[in-house]
Amino acid sequence: MTRHAARTADLIEAVTADLAAGDALLVKGSLGMKMRPLVEALRAASAASQKVLP
């Protein structure tokens, strides 16, 4: 599945809503594309609910 969003916050919401236990996720993009907040949000979600591997 590919996701696109104009705002990082919208992308974070969409991606975390679609994840299920056991899913693997590749985040491809540059720091200029503001991928760091997405990765940090995914790590926080992992720590909170174990939905995503660290």
C-alpha positions as CSV (number, residue, x, y, z in Angstrom):
1,M,0.0,0.0,0.0
2,T,1.3,3.5,-0.8
3,R,0.2,6.6,1.1
4,H,0.6,10.2,0.2
5,A,-0.5,13.3,2.2
6,A,0.1,17.0,2.1
7,R,0.8,17.2,5.8
8,T,2.9,14.9,8.0
9,A,0.2,14.8,10.6
10,D,-2.3,13.4,8.1
11,L,0.1,10.8,7.0
12,I,0.8,9.7,10.6
13,E,-2.9,9.3,11.2
14,A,-3.5,7.3,8.0
15,V,-0.6,5.0,8.4
16,T,-1.1,4.2,12.1
17,A,-4.8,3.5,11.5
18,D,-4.0,0.9,8.8
19,L,-1.3,-1.0,10.8
20,A,-2.1,-4.4,12.3
21,A,0.0,-6.7,14.5
22,G,2.7,-8.4,12.6
23,D,2.8,-5.8,9.8
24,A,6.2,-4.6,8.4
25,L,6.6,-1.1,7.2
26,L,9.2,0.6,5.0
27,V,9.4,4.4,5.4
28,K,11.1,5.8,2.4
29,G,11.7,9.6,2.2
30,S,14.1,12.3,3.2
31,L,14.3,14.4,6.3
32,G,13.3,17.3,4.0
33,M,10.1,15.4,3.4
34,K,9.6,15.3,7.1
35,M,9.7,11.6,7.5
36,R,11.3,11.8,11.0
37,P,8.1,12.8,12.7
38,L,6.4,9.8,11.1
39,V,9.1,7.4,12.2
40,E,9.0,8.8,15.8
41,A,5.2,8.5,15.9
42,L,5.4,4.9,14.7
43,R,8.0,4.1,17.4
44,A,5.8,5.7,20.0
45,A,2.8,3.7,18.8
46,S,5.0,0.6,19.0
47,A,6.0,1.3,22.6
48,A,2.4,2.0,23.6
49,S,0.6,-0.8,21.9
50,Q,3.2,-3.1,20.2
51,K,1.5,-2.6,16.8
52,V,4.8,-1.8,15.1
53,L,8.2,-3.3,15.5
54,P,10.8,-0.8,16.7
